[in-house]
Amino acid sequence: MTDTVMPAAASPMHRAIAKLIANRGALVGLTIIVIIGAVALLAPYLPIQNPNATSWSAIRKAPSLAHLLGTDELGHDLLARMIWGARASLAAGLVSVTLAITVGMPLGIVAGYLGGWIDLVISRVSEAFMAMPFLIMAIALSAFLGPSLTNSMIAIALSALPIFVRLTRAQAQAIKTEDYIEGARSIGLGPVAIMTRYIFPNVLPPILVQATLTVATAIIAEASLSFLGLGQQPPWPSWGSMLNVAKNFLDQAPWMAIWPGTAIFLVVVAFNLVGDGLRDALDPRSN
Amino acid sequence: MTTLLARRLLLAVPTLLIISMFVFLLQKLLPGDPVLVMAGEDRDPAVLELLRAKYHLNDPLPLQYLAWLVNALHGDLGISLRTNQPVLALIVEKLPVTLQLAIMAMTFALLIGIPLGVLAAVKRNTLIDYIVSLIALAGLSVPNFWLGIMLILVVSVKLGWLPASGYQPFSVDPLISLKTMLMPAFVLGNALAASIMRHTRSAMIGVLSSDYIRTARAKGLTEREVVLSHAFRNALVPIITLGALLFGELLAGAVLTEQIFTIPGFGKLIVDAVFNRDYAVVQGVVLCTAVGFISLNLLADVMAVLLNPRLRASL
């Protein structure tokens, strides 16, 4: 639809951005992410209560004007805890995926472009790590590293790493046979220059799609670890640890369980929508 | 067939070795002296030395690994610090519980995922297709432990239809066993159903646009016959492979589901072990899950070949 509006000479990137914006689902997702992200970033400056302030006179109060989302079993204001919890969830999702890409992409490019025994070692190791289910590996790692938000991010990053290695490797292998790589080689560029200047920018689009979808998985993984008590430690809130407490007060204070779960669901839907939208926008076949 | 099987089995060996190295090295991440943890209150130097010798802790790292691996290959995954039972025995004891949960969850996933996926493909780009896509997106995005909590809230706390927890072995009372597992299985199968739905839809769309489907239509078969006996049968192959692969995800998802519904299975075992600092059990569970996952992968490969005559001919 928008293609008719676009000038014919638009670059592939402009076309992709235009298609992404034209995708209603992706736009909704992006809006949700921007709003929740902004609230999370601005948490210290917002006129909300101290998320860790307890009040014995306001224990498990239903939502009211004084506490818009109610209070929990220690009298914490749930609105404040939801907003500070967003920081933990978003940070965990973004940091762990960034870490996984930073390590995974170079490994994948090297394995795919150079091949040989380096490829053999990298592929075998990442295959082995893929044989361990994501969450079980993250639980085991957090158990041995010790429970904390930072360690759960490391555990999630390590569990997500093989996906990026494999994807980058496959892309690099495909790009390796392109004419422009042959051209770069024939003018005397070394493997490092070819990998950084030609392979890297060309493997980026599919990695971007995978990264967005993996942020969604990582946010659920962090919530799961925190729910099990292996992520964010008290008194600081995270959506997962709030649910862990909430499950003990289901009949007296159901709202304690409703808000954090809805928030996780919304953010994960948002990242999935943007990821799906990005895939469609970056797919050259769909033009 | 046998050559394929042999080749795949051989390829699994290095994978398993790397996993075992990782699982072994996990314990080296622990701060402090493991012997002190094992000995507990007993700090007698002689006992500590005995333990060090028993677990080859004075040897260089590669030798320690070798000793550990040889034990593991003999089925000795160590002793649980808490219950003093062999780790393997603990795992074998809990496995049937999780297996029942996983099989019921898979049944749910297939019963929901395949019909909806076929429906979406047949009614492509209609309202029905969009609704199915939305259901799939929601299924993929909802954290299953939250879904479990909400179901307990509505079905158990408010309506009182099903119990919120409690486990009854199938062999003792099948009916109660199935009843208590109904909610957990639905929670666990939900994300899988979404995945299967999406794959069924795209597999069916691919098949429906192929030439032989046009031929089937041209020779006057009803749409029902075309979809069910021609298209669906061919779309089923990738779905079955996917199902086998997703079984591993089920084991991981079971960790949270069992925690919420307090089901004494494999997943509860690893979580309890984490909190009791029962590291040998954690290692054992990771190792066994990986072995199970690799075996399922192998099975999926073999099944794909058996179901697809063209792949069979290429051997």
Interface residues (C-beta under 8 A of the other chain):
Chain A: R124 V125 E127 A128 F129 A131 M132 P133 F134 L135 I136 M137 I139 A140 L141 S142 A143 F144 L145 G146 A216 I220 A223 S224 F227 L228 G229 L230 L243 A246 K247 L250 D251 P254 A257 I258 P260 G261 I264 F265 V268 V269 N272 L273
Chain B: P14 T15 L16 I18 I19 F22 V23 L26 Q27 L29 L30 P31 L137 A138 L140 S141 V142 P143 F145 W146 I149 M150 I152 L153 V157 G248 E249 L251 A252 G253 V255 L256 Q259 I260 I270 V271 A273 V274 F275 Y279 V282 Q283 V285 V286 T289 A290 F293 I294 N297
